Amino acid sequence: MPKSVTIRVNGQPVQMEAGSIVSAAFLKAGVPCRTSVTGEPRTALCGMGICFECRATVDGTPHCRTCQLLCRDGMVVESER
């Protein structure tokens, strides 16, 4: 049975299967990774780090590409505004 990890997405605990990418946790939580300058919600588009639509703050570091990061237990991620 796969191990699961719990991360916090905008303060909400989200349980993810170990090895899942952080952008999937945003989708599971039902919140965007970031909001565009025009106020539109954005999330992972390309899934390979090229489009930068999945940027979010991860453990206090802004502008991280969440489609390139694996979830780890205790990780704190926040949507960028």
URWOLIN-V251781 format. One line per field, one symbol per residue. psi: psi as a letter, one per 20 degrees, with the letter a starting at -180 (. if undefined). A space follows every 50 residues. Layout:
# URWOLIN-V251781
psi->???
This chain:
# URWOLIN-V251781
psi->pqqqqprpolippppqppiqqhhhhgghikqqhrprhjjppqapghjjjh hjijprpoliorkpoiijpqpqpiqpqpqq.
